[in-house]
Amino acid sequence: MEQGVLNAPEVLDQLGTVVIAAKINVDEQPEIAERFGISSYPFDVLVDPDGAVLLRSGGYAPAEDYLQRMQAARPRATSARLVTR
C-alpha cells in the first residue's frame, strides 16, 4: 500500500491538501484501533479537525480508488467545518 498507492504521484498531490496522512501502529496504540473499530489492515479513517469520522475504509485499494475515497470525504469535511465553526 505504501509503495504502490501512497507514493503514486496523483495521491501525493492530494496528501497535505485534501487530507493529512498519519500512520499509526495500532499494536503500540491499541486505544486508537478500539476508538475507530479497526480490526484489519490496511485500514483508513478520515476524520475532520474535530475528530468526527468522515470515512472508514479497509483493505487494499489501487491509487485511483484511493483518490476517490479522499475526494468523497472532502465535501463532508468542508460541511463539518462550516457547521462547527
ABEGO torsion letter per residue (X at the ends): XAAAAAABAAAAAABGAABBBBBBBAAABAAAAAAAGBABOBBBBBBBAAGBBABBBBEBBBAAAAAAAAAAAAAAAAAAAAAAX
